[in-house]
Amino acid sequence: MPMVELNKKIPDLEITLSSNKPARLSDYQGRHLLLYFYPRASTPGCTTEGQNFRDQINKFRRQSCAILGASRDSVKAQARFREKQQFPFELVADTDETLCRLFDVIKMKNMYGKQVLGIERSTFLIDKEGVLRQVWRKVKVAGHVDEVLLAVKQLNQSLKQG
């Protein structure tokens, strides 16, 4: 499967949600979709990032934007993480890395002096038609959610004007 490209429609992929339900990326058409990838459930940076999205969820909803978090963790780990942090959005259990590879977020990283393949913290903004509109890679958690919310608002403005 080819990787996603900016300003092109994303492939319709089946995903497994933390509620252990299958879904498709196309299920989110009709509203914007913010898809963020994080290295591992229940780790400090990933927890803070999820909490930041959680705390701003109403602002995203007002912009007609759904949020999905994704990592390679199991359904069980994602469900525990979501429940413990009270995330009002689903998490994707991408155990086979299909979604990660589609969005090209698996990168070589240094962990304690060793080279390992892991998820590079990344965020993708997909519009109501399923077109990839913005990409953030090598995300730093601090201030990221505000930057993404601004981009969603700008996307809505450009759609109103267009």
Secondary structure, 3 states (H helix, E strand, C coil): CCCCCCCCECCCCEEEECCCCEEEHHHHCCCEEEEEECCCCCCHHHHHHHHHHHHCHHHHHHCCEEEEEEECCCHHHHHHHHHHHCCCCCEEECCCCHHHHHCCCEEEEEECCEEEEEECCEEEEECCCCEEEEEECCCCCCCHHHHHHHHHHHHHHHHHHC
